[in-house]
Amino acid sequence: MDFNQVLQDRRSVKNFKSQEIPQDKIDSILNAARLAPSWGNKQCWKFVLVKNYETRKNISNALLNENSARMGVEQAPLTVIVCAEPEKSSEVNNQQYYLVDSAIAMDHLILAAQNEGLGTCWVGQFDERRIKEMLHIPEEYRVVALTPVGIPNETPDTEAKRDINEIAYSDSWGNYLH
């Protein structure tokens, strides 16, 4: 698929078919995440792939604030948890780069999933302690985000994106591009 089309078509999917994902597609999306840039090329991330239904159901129950992605985490045949080891990254000017590194890797994974015809939904509100306990994630790691992955059972509406002149300036703040 054309890269710009991947970007254009990507949506947050929360309703999935139960159909299993072929291993070559899983390998493809993990490879995309693996290729993401990171601070000092430290690659501080790790991914936990959860296929077991009961575990996915428990993860969905660990989402906060009646998160609308709960059903998707339970339904999708795969949930990917991205974790990072802060000590394997850096902090510069109070910027925690393990968060940036993990976000870039997760974005690569999500875009690769779209390219493979799979849906995803970035989830960031969850009870980290519960997820770490149920998945036996070591204490030195942080759970940064998770996403269900599967064949969409819906086509979410396109949400309007802001115009480039609303988000970008030329040479200084307030100097619009066009």
CYANA upper distance limits for C-alpha pairs under 8 A (distance plus 0.5 A):
  1 MET  CA      5 GLN  CA      7.30
  1 MET  CA      6 VAL  CA      7.19
  1 MET  CA    115 ASN  CA      6.57
  2 ASP  CA      6 VAL  CA      6.88
  3 PHE  CA      7 LEU  CA      6.92
  4 ASN  CA      8 GLN  CA      6.60
  5 GLN  CA      9 ASP  CA      6.43
  6 VAL  CA     10 ARG  CA      6.56
  6 VAL  CA    111 LEU  CA      7.21
  6 VAL  CA    114 GLN  CA      6.69
  6 VAL  CA    115 ASN  CA      6.38
  7 LEU  CA    111 LEU  CA      7.70
  9 ASP  CA    114 GLN  CA      8.20
 10 ARG  CA    111 LEU  CA      7.72
 10 ARG  CA    114 GLN  CA      6.56
 10 ARG  CA    119 GLY  CA      8.33
 11 ARG  CA    119 GLY  CA      7.93
 11 ARG  CA    120 THR  CA      7.99
 11 ARG  CA    121 CYS  CA      8.05
 11 ARG  CA    156 PRO  CA      6.99
 11 ARG  CA    158 THR  CA      8.02
 12 SER  CA    119 GLY  CA      7.70
 12 SER  CA    120 THR  CA      6.34
 12 SER  CA    121 CYS  CA      4.92
 12 SER  CA    122 TRP  CA      7.63
 12 SER  CA    156 PRO  CA      7.72
 13 VAL  CA     72 GLY  CA      7.94
 13 VAL  CA    119 GLY  CA      5.99
 13 VAL  CA    120 THR  CA      5.89
 13 VAL  CA    121 CYS  CA      5.91
 13 VAL  CA    152 PRO  CA      7.00
 13 VAL  CA    154 GLU  CA      7.65
 13 VAL  CA    155 THR  CA      8.05
 13 VAL  CA    156 PRO  CA      7.19
 14 LYS  CA     68 SER  CA      7.93
 14 LYS  CA     69 ALA  CA      5.92
 14 LYS  CA     70 ARG  CA      8.38
 14 LYS  CA     71 MET  CA      7.16
 14 LYS  CA     72 GLY  CA      4.88
 14 LYS  CA     73 VAL  CA      8.21
 14 LYS  CA    120 THR  CA      8.00
 14 LYS  CA    121 CYS  CA      7.07
 14 LYS  CA    152 PRO  CA      8.42
 14 LYS  CA    154 GLU  CA      8.49
 15 ASN  CA     71 MET  CA      7.44
 15 ASN  CA     72 GLY  CA      5.67
 15 ASN  CA     75 GLN  CA      7.60
 15 ASN  CA     76 ALA  CA      8.16
 15 ASN  CA    152 PRO  CA      6.69
 15 ASN  CA    153 ASN  CA      5.82
 15 ASN  CA    154 GLU  CA      6.55
 16 PHE  CA     72 GLY  CA      6.77
 16 PHE  CA     75 GLN  CA      6.38
 16 PHE  CA     76 ALA  CA      5.80
 16 PHE  CA    119 GLY  CA      8.28
 16 PHE  CA    150 GLY  CA      6.43
 16 PHE  CA    151 ILE  CA      6.14
 16 PHE  CA    152 PRO  CA      5.08
 16 PHE  CA    153 ASN  CA      5.03
 16 PHE  CA    154 GLU  CA      7.75
 17 LYS  CA     75 GLN  CA      7.64
 17 LYS  CA     76 ALA  CA      7.18
 17 LYS  CA    150 GLY  CA      7.37
 17 LYS  CA    151 ILE  CA      6.06
 17 LYS  CA    152 PRO  CA      6.61
 17 LYS  CA    153 ASN  CA      5.80
 18 SER  CA     75 GLN  CA      6.82
 18 SER  CA     76 ALA  CA      6.52
 18 SER  CA     77 PRO  CA      6.34
 18 SER  CA    150 GLY  CA      8.14
 18 SER  CA    151 ILE  CA      8.24
 19 GLN  CA     77 PRO  CA      7.33
 19 GLN  CA    150 GLY  CA      8.07
 19 GLN  CA    151 ILE  CA      7.51
 20 GLU  CA     77 PRO  CA      6.28
 20 GLU  CA    150 GLY  CA      8.11
 21 ILE  CA     25 LYS  CA      7.28
 21 ILE  CA     26 ILE  CA      7.46
 21 ILE  CA     77 PRO  CA      7.60
 21 ILE  CA     78 LEU  CA      8.37
 21 ILE  CA    150 GLY  CA      7.15
 21 ILE  CA    151 ILE  CA      8.25
 22 PRO  CA     26 ILE  CA      7.20
 23 GLN  CA     27 ASP  CA      6.58
 24 ASP  CA     28 SER  CA      6.60
 25 LYS  CA     29 ILE  CA      6.85
 25 LYS  CA    113 ALA  CA      8.25
 25 LYS  CA    116 GLU  CA      6.97
 26 ILE  CA     30 LEU  CA      6.72
 27 ASP  CA     31 ASN  CA      6.48
 28 SER  CA     32 ALA  CA      6.83
 28 SER  CA    112 ALA  CA      7.64
 29 ILE  CA     33 ALA  CA      6.93
 29 ILE  CA    108 HIS  CA      8.19
 29 ILE  CA    109 LEU  CA      5.50
 29 ILE  CA    110 ILE  CA      7.98
 29 ILE  CA    112 ALA  CA      5.60
 29 ILE  CA    113 ALA  CA      6.19
 30 LEU  CA     34 ARG  CA      6.60
 30 LEU  CA    109 LEU  CA      6.77
 31 ASN  CA     35 LEU  CA      6.79
 32 ALA  CA     36 ALA  CA      7.27
 32 ALA  CA    105 ALA  CA      8.17
 32 ALA  CA    108 HIS  CA      6.04
 32 ALA  CA    109 LEU  CA      6.16
 32 ALA  CA    112 ALA  CA      6.80
 33 ALA  CA    104 ILE  CA      8.42
 33 ALA  CA    105 ALA  CA      4.99
 33 ALA  CA    106 MET  CA      6.78
 33 ALA  CA    107 ASP  CA      8.15
 33 ALA  CA    108 HIS  CA      5.59
 33 ALA  CA    109 LEU  CA      5.35
 34 ARG  CA    105 ALA  CA      7.37
 35 LEU  CA    105 ALA  CA      8.17
 36 ALA  CA    101 ASP  CA      8.39
 36 ALA  CA    104 ILE  CA      6.72
 36 ALA  CA    105 ALA  CA      5.55
 36 ALA  CA    108 HIS  CA      7.05
 37 PRO  CA     41 ASN  CA      7.00
 37 PRO  CA     43 GLN  CA      8.19
 37 PRO  CA    101 ASP  CA      7.54
 37 PRO  CA    104 ILE  CA      7.70
 37 PRO  CA    105 ALA  CA      8.03
 38 SER  CA     42 LYS  CA      6.63
 38 SER  CA     43 GLN  CA      6.17
 38 SER  CA     44 CYS  CA      8.31
 38 SER  CA    100 VAL  CA      8.34
 38 SER  CA    101 ASP  CA      5.38
 38 SER  CA    104 ILE  CA      8.33
 39 TRP  CA     43 GLN  CA      8.08
 39 TRP  CA     89 SER  CA      6.86
 39 TRP  CA     90 SER  CA      7.66
 39 TRP  CA     97 TYR  CA      7.05
 39 TRP  CA     98 TYR  CA      8.42
 39 TRP  CA    101 ASP  CA      7.14
 40 GLY  CA     89 SER  CA      8.13
 42 LYS  CA     88 LYS  CA      6.66
 42 LYS  CA     89 SER  CA      6.53
 43 GLN  CA     88 LYS  CA      8.11
 43 GLN  CA     89 SER  CA      8.18
 43 GLN  CA    101 ASP  CA      7.86
 44 CYS  CA     84 ALA  CA      5.78
 44 CYS  CA     85 GLU  CA      5.90
 44 CYS  CA     86 PRO  CA      7.59
 44 CYS  CA     88 LYS  CA      5.73
 44 CYS  CA     89 SER  CA      6.48
 44 CYS  CA     98 TYR  CA      7.09
 44 CYS  CA    101 ASP  CA      7.86
 44 CYS  CA    102 SER  CA      8.13
 45 TRP  CA     82 VAL  CA      7.20
 45 TRP  CA     83 CYS  CA      6.00
 45 TRP  CA     84 ALA  CA      4.73
 45 TRP  CA     85 GLU  CA      7.06
 45 TRP  CA     98 TYR  CA      8.30
 45 TRP  CA    101 ASP  CA      8.03
 45 TRP  CA    102 SER  CA      6.49
 45 TRP  CA    105 ALA  CA      8.42
 46 LYS  CA     82 VAL  CA      6.47
 46 LYS  CA     83 CYS  CA      5.68
 46 LYS  CA     84 ALA  CA      6.57
 47 PHE  CA     80 VAL  CA      7.01
 47 PHE  CA     81 ILE  CA      6.03
 47 PHE  CA     82 VAL  CA      5.22
 47 PHE  CA     83 CYS  CA      6.60
 48 VAL  CA     80 VAL  CA      6.24
 48 VAL  CA     81 ILE  CA      5.53
 48 VAL  CA     82 VAL  CA      7.14
 48 VAL  CA     83 CYS  CA      8.31
 49 LEU  CA     78 LEU  CA      7.17
 49 LEU  CA     79 THR  CA      6.42
 49 LEU  CA     80 VAL  CA      5.21
 49 LEU  CA     81 ILE  CA      6.98
 50 VAL  CA     55 THR  CA      7.59
 50 VAL  CA     56 ARG  CA      7.09
 50 VAL  CA     78 LEU  CA      6.08
 50 VAL  CA     79 THR  CA      5.61
 50 VAL  CA     80 VAL  CA      6.78
 50 VAL  CA     81 ILE  CA      8.37
 51 LYS  CA     55 THR  CA      8.25
 51 LYS  CA     56 ARG  CA      7.58
 51 LYS  CA     77 PRO  CA      6.26
 51 LYS  CA     78 LEU  CA      5.28
 51 LYS  CA     79 THR  CA      7.17
 52 ASN  CA     56 ARG  CA      6.73
 53 TYR  CA     57 LYS  CA      6.59
 53 TYR  CA     74 GLU  CA      7.42
 53 TYR  CA     77 PRO  CA      8.15
 54 GLU  CA     58 ASN  CA      6.71
 55 THR  CA     59 ILE  CA      6.65
 55 THR  CA    134 MET  CA      8.32
 56 ARG  CA     60 SER  CA      6.64
 56 ARG  CA     73 VAL  CA      6.64
 56 ARG  CA     74 GLU  CA      5.72
 56 ARG  CA     78 LEU  CA      8.43
 56 ARG  CA     79 THR  CA      7.36
 57 LYS  CA     61 ASN  CA      6.89
 57 LYS  CA     73 VAL  CA      7.65
 57 LYS  CA     74 GLU  CA      5.35
 58 ASN  CA     62 ALA  CA      6.98
 59 ILE  CA     63 LEU  CA      7.34
 59 ILE  CA     73 VAL  CA      7.87
 59 ILE  CA     74 GLU  CA      8.36
 59 ILE  CA    131 ILE  CA      6.93
 60 SER  CA     69 ALA  CA      8.31
 60 SER  CA     70 ARG  CA      5.25
 60 SER  CA     71 MET  CA      7.67
 60 SER  CA     73 VAL  CA      6.10
 60 SER  CA     74 GLU  CA      6.48
 61 ASN  CA     70 ARG  CA      7.59
 62 ALA  CA    126 PHE  CA      6.04
 62 ALA  CA    127 ASP  CA      5.82
 62 ALA  CA    128 GLU  CA      8.48
 62 ALA  CA    130 ARG  CA      7.02
 62 ALA  CA    131 ILE  CA      7.35
 63 LEU  CA     67 ASN  CA      6.49
 63 LEU  CA     70 ARG  CA      7.23
 63 LEU  CA    125 GLN  CA      6.43
 63 LEU  CA    126 PHE  CA      4.54
 63 LEU  CA    127 ASP  CA      6.73
 64 LEU  CA    125 GLN  CA      5.91
 64 LEU  CA    126 PHE  CA      5.38
 64 LEU  CA    127 ASP  CA      7.12
 65 ASN  CA    125 GLN  CA      8.23
 66 GLU  CA     70 ARG  CA      8.08
 67 ASN  CA    125 GLN  CA      8.00
 69 ALA  CA     73 VAL  CA      6.79
 69 ALA  CA    121 CYS  CA      7.64
 69 ALA  CA    123 VAL  CA      7.72
 70 ARG  CA     74 GLU  CA      6.91
 71 MET  CA     75 GLN  CA      6.46
 72 GLY  CA     76 ALA  CA      6.17
 72 GLY  CA    148 PRO  CA      6.66
 73 VAL  CA     78 LEU  CA      8.30
 73 VAL  CA     79 THR  CA      6.76
 73 VAL  CA    147 THR  CA      7.74
 73 VAL  CA    148 PRO  CA      5.39
 76 ALA  CA    148 PRO  CA      6.23
 76 ALA  CA    149 VAL  CA      6.28
 76 ALA  CA    150 GLY  CA      5.59
 76 ALA  CA    151 ILE  CA      8.15
 77 PRO  CA    148 PRO  CA      8.29
 77 PRO  CA    149 VAL  CA      7.33
 77 PRO  CA    150 GLY  CA      6.49
 78 LEU  CA    148 PRO  CA      6.33
 78 LEU  CA    149 VAL  CA      5.68
 78 LEU  CA    150 GLY  CA      7.04
 79 THR  CA    146 LEU  CA      7.43
 79 THR  CA    147 THR  CA      6.05
 79 THR  CA    148 PRO  CA      4.68
 79 THR  CA    149 VAL  CA      6.24
 80 VAL  CA    146 LEU  CA      5.97
 80 VAL  CA    147 THR  CA      5.85
 80 VAL  CA    148 PRO  CA      6.81
 80 VAL  CA    149 VAL  CA      7.73
 81 ILE  CA    143 VAL  CA      7.63
 81 ILE  CA    144 VAL  CA      8.30
 81 ILE  CA    145 ALA  CA      6.60
 81 ILE  CA    146 LEU  CA      4.77
 81 ILE  CA    147 THR  CA      7.16
 82 VAL  CA    102 SER  CA      7.39
 82 VAL  CA    106 MET  CA      7.54
 82 VAL  CA    143 VAL  CA      6.64
 82 VAL  CA    144 VAL  CA      6.31
 82 VAL  CA    145 ALA  CA      5.97
 82 VAL  CA    146 LEU  CA      6.38
 83 CYS  CA    102 SER  CA      7.82
 83 CYS  CA    141 TYR  CA      6.66
 83 CYS  CA    142 ARG  CA      5.87
 83 CYS  CA    143 VAL  CA      4.88
 83 CYS  CA    144 VAL  CA      5.96
 83 CYS  CA    145 ALA  CA      7.80
 84 ALA  CA     98 TYR  CA      6.68
 84 ALA  CA     99 LEU  CA      8.19
 84 ALA  CA    102 SER  CA      7.08
 84 ALA  CA    141 TYR  CA      5.81
 84 ALA  CA    142 ARG  CA      5.84
 84 ALA  CA    143 VAL  CA      7.13
 84 ALA  CA    144 VAL  CA      7.38
 85 GLU  CA     89 SER  CA      7.63
 85 GLU  CA     98 TYR  CA      7.49
 85 GLU  CA    140 GLU  CA      6.55
 85 GLU  CA    141 TYR  CA      4.97
 85 GLU  CA    142 ARG  CA      6.82
 86 PRO  CA     90 SER  CA      7.45
 86 PRO  CA     96 GLN  CA      8.21
 86 PRO  CA     97 TYR  CA      8.28
 86 PRO  CA     98 TYR  CA      5.84
 86 PRO  CA    140 GLU  CA      8.13
 86 PRO  CA    141 TYR  CA      7.47
 86 PRO  CA    142 ARG  CA      7.94
 88 LYS  CA     98 TYR  CA      8.28
 89 SER  CA     97 TYR  CA      6.53
 89 SER  CA     98 TYR  CA      5.87
 90 SER  CA     96 GLN  CA      6.94
 90 SER  CA     97 TYR  CA      6.01
 90 SER  CA     98 TYR  CA      7.38
 91 GLU  CA     95 GLN  CA      5.80
 91 GLU  CA     96 GLN  CA      5.22
 91 GLU  CA     97 TYR  CA      6.32
 92 VAL  CA     96 GLN  CA      7.48
 92 VAL  CA     97 TYR  CA      8.11
 96 GLN  CA    100 VAL  CA      7.68
 97 TYR  CA    101 ASP  CA      6.43
 98 TYR  CA    102 SER  CA      6.47
 99 LEU  CA    103 ALA  CA      6.55
 99 LEU  CA    144 VAL  CA      7.42
100 VAL  CA    104 ILE  CA      6.72
101 ASP  CA    105 ALA  CA      6.84
102 SER  CA    106 MET  CA      6.51
102 SER  CA    144 VAL  CA      7.49
103 ALA  CA    107 ASP  CA      6.52
103 ALA  CA    144 VAL  CA      8.46
104 ILE  CA    108 HIS  CA      6.72
105 ALA  CA    109 LEU  CA      6.77
106 MET  CA    110 ILE  CA      6.62
106 MET  CA    145 ALA  CA      8.41
107 ASP  CA    111 LEU  CA      6.58
108 HIS  CA    112 ALA  CA      6.54
109 LEU  CA    113 ALA  CA      6.61
110 ILE  CA    114 GLN  CA      6.87
110 ILE  CA    120 THR  CA      6.81
111 LEU  CA    115 ASN  CA      6.79
112 ALA  CA    116 GLU  CA      6.81
113 ALA  CA    117 GLY  CA      6.91
113 ALA  CA    118 LEU  CA      5.45
113 ALA  CA    119 GLY  CA      7.04
113 ALA  CA    120 THR  CA      7.75
113 ALA  CA    149 VAL  CA      8.07
114 GLN  CA    118 LEU  CA      5.61
114 GLN  CA    119 GLY  CA      6.54
114 GLN  CA    120 THR  CA      8.20
117 GLY  CA    151 ILE  CA      7.45
118 LEU  CA    149 VAL  CA      6.97
118 LEU  CA    150 GLY  CA      5.72
118 LEU  CA    151 ILE  CA      5.39
118 LEU  CA    152 PRO  CA      6.98
119 GLY  CA    148 PRO  CA      8.32
119 GLY  CA    149 VAL  CA      6.19
119 GLY  CA    150 GLY  CA      5.93
119 GLY  CA    151 ILE  CA      6.29
119 GLY  CA    152 PRO  CA      5.78
120 THR  CA    147 THR  CA      6.36
120 THR  CA    148 PRO  CA      5.96
120 THR  CA    149 VAL  CA      5.44
120 THR  CA    150 GLY  CA      7.46
121 CYS  CA    147 THR  CA      5.77
121 CYS  CA    148 PRO  CA      6.67
121 CYS  CA    149 VAL  CA      8.23
122 TRP  CA    145 ALA  CA      7.45
122 TRP  CA    146 LEU  CA      6.67
122 TRP  CA    147 THR  CA      5.55
122 TRP  CA    148 PRO  CA      8.41
123 VAL  CA    145 ALA  CA      6.19
123 VAL  CA    146 LEU  CA      5.71
123 VAL  CA    147 THR  CA      6.23
124 GLY  CA    144 VAL  CA      7.51
124 GLY  CA    145 ALA  CA      5.44
124 GLY  CA    146 LEU  CA      7.24
125 GLN  CA    145 ALA  CA      8.49
126 PHE  CA    131 ILE  CA      8.47
127 ASP  CA    131 ILE  CA      6.96
128 GLU  CA    132 LYS  CA      6.54
128 GLU  CA    142 ARG  CA      8.27
128 GLU  CA    143 VAL  CA      6.60
129 ARG  CA    133 GLU  CA      6.66
130 ARG  CA    134 MET  CA      6.67
131 ILE  CA    135 LEU  CA      6.56
131 ILE  CA    143 VAL  CA      8.37
132 LYS  CA    136 HIS  CA      6.12
132 LYS  CA    137 ILE  CA      5.26
132 LYS  CA    138 PRO  CA      7.87
132 LYS  CA    139 GLU  CA      8.43
132 LYS  CA    143 VAL  CA      7.77
133 GLU  CA    137 ILE  CA      7.13
137 ILE  CA    141 TYR  CA      7.35
162 ARG  CA    166 GLU  CA      6.79
162 ARG  CA    167 ILE  CA      7.76
163 ASP  CA    167 ILE  CA      7.50
164 ILE  CA    168 ALA  CA      6.38
165 ASN  CA    169 TYR  CA      7.54
165 ASN  CA    176 TYR  CA      6.31
165 ASN  CA    177 LEU  CA      6.69
165 ASN  CA    178 HIS  CA      7.45
168 ALA  CA    176 TYR  CA      7.33
168 ALA  CA    177 LEU  CA      7.39
169 TYR  CA    173 TRP  CA      6.30
169 TYR  CA    174 GLY  CA      6.48
169 TYR  CA    175 ASN  CA      5.66
169 TYR  CA    176 TYR  CA      5.22
169 TYR  CA    177 LEU  CA      6.06
170 SER  CA    174 GLY  CA      8.49
170 SER  CA    175 ASN  CA      5.96
170 SER  CA    176 TYR  CA      6.44
170 SER  CA    177 LEU  CA      5.85
171 ASP  CA    175 ASN  CA      7.50
